[in-house]
C-alpha cells in the first residue's frame, strides 16, 4: 500500500484540495441519522482520531461486562454447558474459563496492551508520525468486531445471556461499524487491507489463551 496521503480529495465547500488525513483532522467524518417519522435530521461529526482513541474505551466497557459476569455465570450455568455441548468440549470450556474475577481481570489487562499499542500506532499513522502503522490496528479491531458475534451466537445456542453479549450488541458492533465506515470513507484503509488482515485475526486467539494462562498464574 502506498502512502495514503497521495490520494487527493476535493472538498466542494472550501474549493481546495485536501488529503484524507487532512480531512480526518479537519472536518472529520460525518454520518447522518434520520429520526423515523419526525423528519428530523441529526448530523453527528466524529473525527477519525476521536474514533480511533475511543477504541480502548470501548474495549474496556465490553470486557468489564465479562470481568464481572464470567465467574458467576460459569458457576450458575455449568450444567447447561454439559447439556448442550459434548463432554470433552464442555470440559475444555470449563478449564479455559474457570477463572476468578481477579484472574480474568489480569487476562484483560494483558490483551489491553495490544489494544492500546495498536491504537497508538494508528493515530501515528493518521498524523504522519514515525511509528505510524495501520495494519496492526486493523487486525485488532477486526478481531474485536468479529468476536462480538461469537458472544451473540453463544447466547442463542445456550439460550442464556452469556458474559459480553449485552455490550457486544449495544457497544462493540455499532462502534465498529461507525469506525470502519469512517476509515473507509476517509481512505485511511481500503477493503483490500481488510481482506488482507482478516486471516491474521486468528493469530490473536493464542494471544488470548496466553492472557488467560497468565491470569491464572499471576493470581
C-alpha positions, -999 to +999 in steps of 0.1 A: +000+000+000+014+034-009+013+064+013-024+072+015-016+109+016-010+105-022-048+102-025-063+136-031-099+147-023-117+179-032-139+195-007-166+214-025-174+237+003-139+250+006-129+246-030-095+233-020-076+201-024-071+181+008-056+148+016-077+122+035-056+127+067-062+164+065-099+158+061-099+135+091-081+160+112-102+190+100-138+183+094-136+146+102-161+121+092-198+126+095-227+103+093-264+112+092-291+097+114-327+103+104-354+102+131-382+080+119-415+097+115-402+130+128-384+142+097-356+154+119-321+150+105-293+148+130-257+151+119-230+138+141-194+148+134-168+124+146-131+129+137-110+099+127-086+104+156-115+106+181-129+073+168-095+056+170-089+068+206-123+056+216-112+020+208-095+013+242-125+028+260-150+006+240-128-024+247-128-018+284-165-012+285-171-045+268-146-065+288-157-050+321-190-068+315-171-101+310-150-095+341-179-090+364-201-118+349-178-147+338-171-163+372-207-161+384-221-172+350-200-203+349-208-213+384-245-209+376-246-224+341-221-252+342-249-278+338-262-260+307-228-263+291-227-301+297-262-305+284-256-287+251-220-295+244-201-328+240-185-336+273-149-331+260-158-297+246-176-287+278-146-298+298-123-276+277-146-246+281-148-251+318-110-255+321-103-224+299-128-201+316-129-213+351-112-182+365-118-159+393-128-123+386-093-112+396-077-137+372-099-127+344-091-090+350-054-098+347-060-115+314-079-085+301-050-062+311-027-083+290-049-081+260-054-043+266-017-039+260-022-049+224-053-028+221-036+004+234-004-001+213-025-007+181-044+025+189-012+045+194+004+034+161-029+040+142-030+076+154+006+079+145-003+068+110-031+094+107-007+121+119+022+110+097+041+100+129+073+080+128+056+049+144+026+050+121+011+016+112-025+008+102-024-030+096-019-038+133-049-017+143-070-032+115-063-068+127-070-059+164-103-040+156-115-067+132-110-093+159-128-072+183-157-067+159-160-104+148-157-118+183-189-099+192-208-122+170-194-152+189-210-138+221-243-135+204-241-170+189-232-184+223-263-167+238-285-181+211-271-216+213-270-218+251-303-199+255-287-177+281-273-142+281-236-150+282-209-127+295-202-100+269-234-104+249-251-072+260-222-049+252-215-068+220-249-057+208-250-022+221-214-011+220-190-034+200-210-038+168-223-002+165-189+013+173-171-010+149-195-002+121-190+036+126-152+032+129-148+012+097-172+034+078-151+064+087-118+047+080-130+036+046-147+069+036-116+088+045-093+062+028-073+055+059-079+019+050-093+000+019-113-031+015-081-048+003-064-040+036-094-055+055-093-087+034-055-090+039-058-085+076-087-110+081-066-142+083-042-126+108-071-123+133-066-160+140-031-151+155-049-133+183-066-165+195-033-179+210-026-145+225-060-145+242-053-181+255-019-169+267-035-140+285-058-164+303-028-186+313-010-155+327-041-145+346-042-179+363-005-179+371-003-144+384-032-148+409 
